[in-house]
Amino acid sequence: MNTTLVAAILSAAVPTLAIILGILLSRGDYHNLDAKFDALDTKLDAKIDAVRAQQHADMLRLYELFGEHSQRLTRLETQVQGR
């Protein structure tokens, strides 16, 4: 690709992109977008916290079950050894 073609493409593309970006950023929706991102971040944090709490509760229950099974095995072993 020769340099004149690249220069011609850039001379048309850069100002067009600058104008489009300026229009998008000057709209009132841009400021609402920041608030929407903050709300989304808050909701996401709440959901992540809920998942972590559920995971913690599940792990505690799993440890309880392991303890119960360990006790049962111990009782069975002592019963078998006592025969």
KAJO-V976216 format. One line per field, one symbol per residue. ss: DSSP state (@ for helix, = for strand, . for the rest). phi: phi as a letter, one per 40 degrees, with the letter a starting at -180 (. if undefined). psi: psi as a letter, one per 30 degrees, with the letter a starting at -180 (. if undefined). A space follows every 50 residues. Layout:
BEGIN
ss: ???
phi: ???
psi: ???
END
This chain:
BEGIN
ss: ..@@@@@@@@@@@@@@@@@@@@@@@@..@@@@@@@@@@@@@@@@@@@@@@ @@@@@@@@@@@@@@@@@@@@@@@@@@@@@@@@.
phi: .ccccccccccccccccccccccccccccccccccccccccccccccccc ccccccccccccccccccccccccccccccccc
psi: klfeeeeeeefeeeeeeeeeeeeefflffeefeeeeeeeeeeeeeeeeee eeeeeeeeeeeeeeeeeeeeeeeeeeeeeeff.
END
